[in-house]
Amino acid sequence: MYELETAIELDRRLKQKYRGYERAAARLDLNGERDAAKVLRRAADRVRLLRSVATERAVDLSAGQAR
C-alpha cells in the first residue's frame, strides 16, 4: 500500500513540475527569450517521460493489490 501511495504522490508532483516548466517557457516566449523557453520545454518533456514511468509503476502496483 505504501508503494502505491508513494507512486501516486510522485505522479502528482511530476505533473506539477512539468506544468510549471511549461508555464515558465510560455512566459519566456512572450518575452522573446526563445532559447531559454526551448530549454525549459525539453526539461518538461523529460519530466513528462518520468511521469509516464511512474504512472505505469502505479498501475502495476494497483493491479498487484487487486489480486
C-alpha positions as MATLAB code, in Angstrom:
seq = 'MYELETAIELDRRLKQKYRGYERAAARLDLNGERDAAKVLRRAADRVRLLRSVATERAVDLSAGQAR';
ca = [
       0.000    0.000    0.000;
       2.786    2.408    0.884;
       4.451    1.892   -2.514;
       1.217    2.681   -4.329;
       0.666    5.860   -2.312;
       4.257    6.900   -2.982;
       3.861    6.263   -6.720;
       0.650    8.313   -6.803;
       2.309   11.189   -4.939;
       5.307   11.079   -7.265;
       2.967   11.201  -10.248;
       1.203   14.253   -8.825;
       4.450   16.101   -8.114;
       5.936   15.336  -11.514;
       2.774   16.627  -13.166;
       3.080   19.871  -11.200;
       6.746   20.119  -12.148;
       6.311   19.758  -15.898;
       3.313   22.097  -15.947;
       5.387   24.687  -14.106;
       8.151   24.323  -16.681;
       5.626   24.729  -19.494;
       4.149   27.887  -17.927;
       7.617   29.357  -17.436;
       8.518   28.513  -21.039;
       5.380   30.271  -22.272;
       6.301   33.385  -20.269;
       9.814   33.334  -21.679;
       8.412   33.022  -25.199;
       6.258   36.088  -24.614;
       9.362   37.980  -23.508;
      11.237   36.907  -26.626;
      13.619   34.564  -24.825;
      13.164   31.668  -27.229;
      16.347   29.751  -26.377;
      15.572   29.654  -22.653;
      11.979   28.622  -23.427;
      13.272   25.794  -25.601;
      15.467   24.525  -22.749;
      12.520   24.545  -20.337;
      10.327   22.707  -22.828;
      12.972   19.994  -23.153;
      13.083   19.728  -19.363;
       9.280   19.463  -19.307;
       9.474   16.650  -21.871;
      11.954   14.756  -19.686;
       9.770   15.160  -16.602;
       6.725   14.066  -18.602;
       8.606   10.912  -19.582;
       9.482   10.249  -15.925;
       5.834   10.750  -15.040;
       4.733    8.162  -17.586;
       7.107    5.642  -15.995;
       5.768    6.499  -12.522;
       2.197    6.112  -13.779;
       2.983    2.694  -15.243;
       4.507    1.684  -11.897;
       1.403    2.861  -10.015;
      -0.820    0.891  -12.367;
       1.321   -2.212  -11.915;
       1.202   -1.829   -8.121;
      -2.531   -1.244   -8.153;
      -3.092   -4.333  -10.308;
      -0.981   -6.359   -7.910;
      -3.105   -5.248   -4.956;
      -6.337   -6.144   -6.737;
      -5.301   -9.790   -6.883;
];
